[in-house]
Amino acid sequence: MQDLPHRYKATATAATDGDVGLASDGLANILSAPPREFGGPGDKWSPETLLVAAVADCFVLTYRAIARASKLSWVSLSCEVEGTLERIAGVTRFTSFMVRATLDVPTETSEERALLILGKAEKNCLVTRSLSAETHLDALVNRVQSR
């Protein structure tokens, strides 16, 4: 890892109507639009879905790093995140993220240890640690035959 601080840049470009173009050096450009709930078409990534995806992505990458450092054998991890957007005291914001993680491990891997590392990933995800919303983890560990 490089020394901190790290800086990340992105650019959003839009006209009076239509999609918003999102860009960052070295990355593929993507288009975004408001979600259906805010009158958008619902067929593009929105700031809301990008934020929820960032929580899921960060959780998986954090788990991967902690599992590697812990020398835990695992096969695959699926993470579904549901963000809840509410208006409280006149302010619309995300109030919670439900992280549903399903981890497949070889039969010889300790389920207790796998759950412990999933919990560490939840607590150490830098995205959710940077947000004020609560995060809840619902984790499931499946034992699968080694390939």
Salt bridges, closest charged atoms under 4 A:
ASP19 OD2 - LYS44 NZ 3.50
ASP43 OD1 - LYS44 NZ 3.59
GLU80 OE2 - ARG100 NH1 3.92
GLU82 OE1 - ARG100 NH1 3.58
GLU111 OE1 - ARG143 NH1 3.78
GLU134 OE1 - HIS136 NE2 3.27
